[in-house]
Amino acid sequence: MFQVMLFLHIIGALALGFYLVLPFVFGAVGKLSLAAQEGTLSAVKSLNRFAQFGLVIQLLTGGYLIGKGSYSVAWMIVVVVLFLLIGALGGVMAKPLKLAVASIRENKGIAAETAKLRTLSVLLSISVILISFLMVFSTII
């Protein structure tokens, strides 16, 4: 059962890998045509929802794996805080994405939403890198 949960945990981690490329996507979205911007942001919106489902898989399988392993309390606290941060930032990102797509459809500028999305994506990317580092080097804390 442990191996199955570990496999599902890795699948969930792969779903979160989407957040690693987001800063680059939002850095280039301003150079695209309006139709391409709308398509890109709609795809990001769908992939963000997919990554949120990946987070649910991470929560369930991670809880099982923590119960079977021997991890320090400090490591568990840091991982849970990072997990909650990733979930919160991904959830907060949904509204600016929706507003940006609506602004494009109304031929308005998306500069304000793009700046928010870029900031959120950088924070998400850093959080995913940190939590991945802690998963690999679980004895560091």
N, C-alpha and C positions, 0 to 999 in steps of 0.2 A: 504494500500500500504506500510505503514511503516513496518508492521510486515513481509511482504514478503521480503522487502529489508534487514531487520535485519536477517531473516533466511538465505538469500543468502550470507550476509556478514559473518555469522558464518560458512557457508559451505566453503567459501573462506579461512577463518582462519584455518579450519581443513586441507585444502590442504597445508597450510604453516607449519603445524605441522610436516611435513616430515623433515623440516630443524632442528628440535630439536634433532633428533636422529643421524644426519649426523656425528657429531664428534666421536660418538661411532662406527659408521660403518667404517669410515676412520681409526680409531685407530686399528681396527681388520683386515682390508683388507690385510695388509702385511703378516699376518700369514696364509693366504689361499693359495691354489695351484693356478697356473697360470690360469687354466680354471675357477676356482671359482672367482678369481680376475676379470677376464674379464666379467663374468656374473654379478657380483656385481656392477662393474662400469657401465656396460650397463644399469642395472636396475636403478642405481642412476641417470644416464643421462636422462632416460625416466621420472623418477619421478621429476627431476628438471624442465623438460619442463612442466609437469603437474602443478607443483607449480607456475610456471610463469603464467599459465592460471589462477590459483587461485589469483594471484596478480592483474590481470586485473579485476576479479570479485570484489576484494577488492577496487580497484580504483573507479569503477562505483558505487557500493553500498555505499562505504564510503563517496563519494561526496554527494550522496543523503542524507545520515544520518546526515552529518555535516550541510547541509542546513536546516534540520528540527530541529536540536538541538540547544542548547545554550552552546557553548564551548568557552573557552578563546582563544585569538589569539596566545598566547604562546604555548598552548596545540596543536593547529592546526599546528603551525610551526614545533614543535618537532615531531609530528606524521608524517607529510609529509616528513621531512628529514629522519626519520627512514624508512618510506615506500620506498623512493628512494634508500636508502642504501641497503635495502633488495633486491630490484629489480636489483641494480647494482651488488651486490655480487653474486646473483644467475646467472646473465648473464655472469659475469667474470668467474664463475666456469665452464661454458660449455667448454671453450677451454682446460683447463687442463684435464678435463674428457675425451675429445676426444683424446688428446695426450696420455693419460695413456692407453686407450683402444688400440690405434695404437701401442704403445710400447710393450704391452703384446702380440699382434699378431705377432710382429717382434722379440719376445723373448729378448727384452731389459729390463733394469731395470726401475721401475717406481718411484724410491725414490724421485726424484725432483718434479714430479707431485703430489705425495702423500703428500709431505710436504706442497705444495701450497694448495691442497684441504683440508688438515686438518686445516690450518690457516683460509681459507675462510669459512669452515663449522663452526668453533668456532665463528667467527665474525657474521655469519648468525644466529646461534643459540642464541647468546646474543641479537642480534637485534630483533629477533622474541619474545624473552622473554620480552624485554623492551617495545615493542609496545603493546604486550598483557597486560602487567601491566598497561600501560597508557589507554588502552581501558576499563579495569575494573574500574580503579580509575581515571576517567576523570577529577575529580575536584581537583586533587593533584597539578596541575600547573595552 
